[in-house]
Structure formats: C-alpha cells, structure tokens
Amino acid sequence: MSALSKLTFVAEVEAEHDRAPHVRKRFVEGVEVQLQALQAEVENKPFTLTRERREKDEAGETVKFDKAVRFSTWWTKGPKGYSVEPRYGSKKIQLSDAGSIIKTGPKLDDVKAVLELLIQAANAGELDKPLLETSERKRKADEPEAAAETATAKPETPKTGKTERNTRGH
C-alpha cells in the first residue's frame, strides 16, 4: 500500500464566499467609532478620527504616520430629541420598511443605548440581510437601463455588423 493511497483526491474544491462576517465586522467597527465620538461629545472634548498612512520621505524610505480623516456622526438633534441613522461606509442602511432613521430620547445616553443595541444585533446576525444589501456594489452591466442606452447609441452598419463611426478617424 503506497503513501498516496491514504489521501483523498478531488477534482476541484469550491472556496467559501460568505461575506457576512466581514461586513458585520466592518459595521461593528463603525459603530464603535461612533461610540468613541459620542463619548468625546459627552465630555466636551474634540474628536478626530485618524488612520495610518504610509509615505516615502526624502531618503526614499516608507514612513508610517497618522492622518486625520473626514468623519460624520450618525446622530442628529431634532426638536423632539435625537435620531440615529446607521450607515455602512457612506451608505444609509435600511433596517426597517418604515425607514432608516431610529428615533431616540432627548439625551445622548439614549443614543449610546441605540448604538450598543446595534452592536448586539449585528453580532447576533440580525442585521446580515440589510448589511449585505447595502454593501453590494452596483455594476454598470447589472443595470438594464445603462445596457439599453449603449445598445441604441451606436447603430451597426448593415454590411459588416461593426459599429458606425461618428468621427473622421480621430
């Protein structure tokens, strides 16, 4: 009996393409940043979000440094209290058929409670469907309107079937 006969061979193995854990992790990281900003606002301290960047210096060596990046809070204050609009990146997440904005109470502690509930719901997998829908990238080929416009924009010549030129060879 040879050593290879102990192994099991297959023609091809499919890789697992479950994006849910990655999307869930990114959303939770975003909520945690919101909680940090909320804590800074409660303490009346400025909050700046920084990301690590790399740049080459005069000697040509790559140097790491922290750079401040744009940041916007998910909560707003209205006449009847605060409201929270969760996002995935810059896109609004439609969590309910009623809308994407969550009403909270008149205090910032109510906003904190909502953000913590969002973390719990995401970790439990309750937000996977809306998060995956929001995180999808729309491609031009997927949109039927764009495909119809390009098909009618350039008529084909009757003899060759190639598209007609509208310019003089430039």
N, C-alpha and C positions, 0 to 999 in steps of 0.2 A: 504494500500500500504506500503510495507516494505522499509527500507532504502537501501537494496541491489538491489532492482528492479530499482533504479535510475542509477545504474552503468552499463557500457557496458563491457561484458566479452568476451575474445577471447582465443583460444587455445594456440597460440604461437605468439610472436612478433619478427620479424627479426630485428636485430641490423644493423645500418648503418655502412658500411665498406668503407667509402670514404677516401682513404689515401692521396688524392691530397692536402688538406690544410696542413697536417703535412709535407709532402715532400716539398711543396712550402715554408713553414716557415723555414725549415732547410736550404734550398738553399739560401734564402734571408739572413739568419744569416751568412752563409759562405761568401756571397758577402760583407756583412757589415764588416766582419773581414778583407777581402781583402782591402776594402777602408781604414780601420784603418792602415793597414800595408803600403799602398800606401802613406797615409798622413805622416807617420813616415819617409818614404824614401825621400819624398819631403823636409822635414825639416831636413834631415840628422841625424835623431835620431834612436837608435836601437829599434826594435820591438820584444817583446817576448809575445807569446800567453800563458796565464795561465788558468788553470782550477782548480776548487775547488775539493780538495780531502779530504778524512777522514782517520784517522789513530788512532790506540789506543796508548796511552802513557804508561809510566811505571805504573801508578796507575790503568790502565785498562779503563780509560775514553776515549771516542771518541773525537778527536780534529780535527777541520777543518783547512785546510791550503791551500794556493795557490801553485800550482806546474807548472813549465814551461813545455809545451808540444811541440812536433815537429810541425813545420809549414812550408809550402812551398807556395810561391806566384804563382798565376795563370798567371802572365805575364812574358814574356822574351823579351830581347832586341836583335834584329837582325840587319843586315846591312841596311835594309830599314825602320826601325822603330820598334815599339813594337808590340807584338801579345799577345792575351789573350786566354787561354784555360780554359773555365769554367769546374768546377768539382762538383760532388755530393759526398762528402766524399773524397775518393781517386780515384773514377772512373771518367773518362772523359765523358762529356755529348755531344752526337752527336746532335747538334742543326740544322744541315743542311745536305743535301746529299753531298755537296761539302767537308765537313769535320767538325772537331770540333774546329778548331783554328780560331779566329777572328783577322783579321789584323786591327791595329790602326795606328795612326800617329807617328811622331818622338818624341812626348813629353809625359810626364807622365800624363798631363791633358787629353790627348786623351784616355788613359787607364781608367782614372776616369770617363770619359763620357760613355765609353762602360760598365763599371761596374754599373753605375747608370741606364743605359738603360736596363741592365739585371734585375735589381730590378723591374723596371716598368713593363717589360714584364712578369716577374714571378707573380707579384701582379695582373696583368690583366688576368692571366690564360693561356697565350700564350705558356708557357713552360711546361704545365702539362704533355703532352704526352711524350716528351723526358725525363722529370724528373722521371716519373713513370717507364718508361722502364729501365732507369739507376739504379733506386733504387731497382728493383726486385732482390731478392736473388735467385740464381740458385741452385736447389736441385739436389742431385745425382739421385734421382728417375726420375726427369724430363728429364735427358739426355739419349737418346736412346742408345748411344754408350756404356755407362757405364753399362746399363742393359744387353746389348748383351754380353759384356765381362764376366760378372758374371754368366750368364746362360751357357756359353760354358766352363767356367773354371772348374766347378765341375760336372763331369758326374754322372748320377744317376745309382744306382745298379738295375739290371733287376728284382730282386725278391721283394725288399722292397720299392723301389722308393726313399729311402733316399740317401743323397749324400755320395759318396765314401770317405773313409778316406785315406789320403796320409801319415799319420804318424802312429807311433806304439802306439797310445793311450796316447800320451803326450799332 
